[in-house]
Amino acid sequence: MPAMRYLTLAAAPLALAACGSRADEARGVDHNETLLSVSATGQAESRPDRAQFSAGIETFSARAKTASEANGEKIAEIVVALREFGIEEKDIQTQAVGVRRVEWGDRKGQYQATNVLEVTMQDPGRAGEAIAAVSEAGANILDGPSLSMTDPESTANLAYADAYEAAMSRAKAYADAAGMEVSRVLYIRDAGGQQGQTWLRGAEAMNDAMVQRSAPVVPPPPIALGPVPKGGASMMVGTTRSMVHIQVDFALRPK
């Protein structure tokens, strides 16, 4: 699903001041211009196109060699199940492997062999089916899935473009109300934002007052597991939202 774009204007402080001080001149405003500072928020949504989960096996035996051999046979069966499911070999990677002696509990004195794979899928909607497949193959270690985008920066860039368009639209509205027009852009500050639960770090953070007045960040929809049909659980992938903040200084001039 292509990324969706839309505009949101943050209720942030806005400054409008006539040039006349050295500070204004230092910011690039000419003597016949007025400085206008606008804060804006942009948003964009995209559908995750990648799922990752861990699947593995742990086996126990009185001898380390026996535990390791049994573990190797079972992990091979799990790999076969993943390949038959259609997952390419390059998307199956060993995450952890090891053998250790158990020093406590009911299995004290035995050896535990562990092998865990990290699996990457390009079809997040089928992740539930893949997990069911490895479970049937004997996997007793499972973690995930986690959903993400292969190119998260592209969605963030759409959000920044929307924020700039929002700032320009507001600047033109203020200029018209004041009988002026936008002369040029003096300064653009990237204040970062959020993509789902991930912080997008800007060049510098805006002051606390602006952040508190910004529109609240709406968390992405949760992963929803539907009824479990034959062959595995269906998944509702949903969308991930990016929300960013910028501040733009404009020079206004009389019409």
RAPE-V166789 format. One record per helix or strand of 3 or more residues. SS is the DSSP state (a for helix, b for strand). FROM is the first residue (numbers start at 1). TO is the last residue. If there is no record, write none. Layout:
SS:FROM:TO + SS:FROM:TO
This chain:
b:4:8 + b:15:18 + a:22:26 + b:33:46 + b:50:61 + a:64:85 + a:89:91 + b:92:101 + b:111:121 + a:124:136 + b:141:148 + a:152:177 + b:180:195 + b:198:200 + a:208:213 + b:224:229 + b:232:236 + b:240:254
